[in-house]
Amino acid sequence: MTETTNTRATIRTPWHLWLVGVVAVLFNSIGVFDFVMTMAQGAAYMKSAGMTQAQIDHYLHLPAWMTLDWAVGVFGAFAGSVLILLRNKLAWPVLAVSLAAFLLSVIYTYHLSDGGKVMGHQMAVMSGVIAALLAFFTGYAWWMTRRGVLR
């Protein structure tokens, strides 16, 4: 275990911080990759990922604010994950902003547009998994901050 110096006591970095941090970085790098490839290659990338034409059209016609929201979500999640590994207490607020951005995208997709019909049941399940993992990473970072591990 790694030791972290605190003004009151020495706090050990638990082994699970490394496990959660690495899993978070790997998982959230998928979102960054997907965003970058979508922005760089557009419809060609989405088609190669197995999306239908209706799904591709949905993404190609996102309002600019949703593209910004998507970027905040994926890059924030990745940055927050790296901050966990760096044992930095900014991890939890950065992850919280990322989670909020993701939830806003879910609201847009399933309530403010026809994205729910277009994306189908499989994407709804995937959105649930993503939300649960982001909530876990955010809660974990908050817990580690409260314990003084993230400083």
KAGI-V965197 format. One record per backbone hydrogen bond with DSSP energy under -1.0 kcal/mol. NH is the residue of the N-H (numbers start at 1). CO is the residue of the C=O. Records with the same first field share a line. If there is no record, write none. Layout:
NH = CO ; CO
This chain:
4 = 11
6 = 9
11 = 4
13 = 2
17 = 14
19 = 15
20 = 16
21 = 17
22 = 18
23 = 19
24 = 20
25 = 21
26 = 22
27 = 23
28 = 24
29 = 25
32 = 28
33 = 29
34 = 30
35 = 31
36 = 32
37 = 33
38 = 34
39 = 35
40 = 36
41 = 37
42 = 38
44 = 41
46 = 42
47 = 43
48 = 44
49 = 45
50 = 47
51 = 46
56 = 52
57 = 53
58 = 54
59 = 55
60 = 56
61 = 57
62 = 59
66 = 63
67 = 63
68 = 64
69 = 65
70 = 66
71 = 67
72 = 68
73 = 69
74 = 70
75 = 71
76 = 72
77 = 73
78 = 74
79 = 75
80 = 76
81 = 77
82 = 78
83 = 79
84 = 80
85 = 81
86 = 82
87 = 84
88 = 83
91 = 88
94 = 90
95 = 91
96 = 92
97 = 93
98 = 94
99 = 95
100 = 96
101 = 97
102 = 98
103 = 99
104 = 100
105 = 101
106 = 102
107 = 103
108 = 104
109 = 105
110 = 106
111 = 107
112 = 107
116 = 109
118 = 114
119 = 115
120 = 116
124 = 120
125 = 121
126 = 122
127 = 123
128 = 124
129 = 125
130 = 126
131 = 127
132 = 128
133 = 129
134 = 130
135 = 131
136 = 132
137 = 133
138 = 134
139 = 135
140 = 136
141 = 137
142 = 138
143 = 139
144 = 140
145 = 141
146 = 142
147 = 143
148 = 145
149 = 144
150 = 144
151 = 87
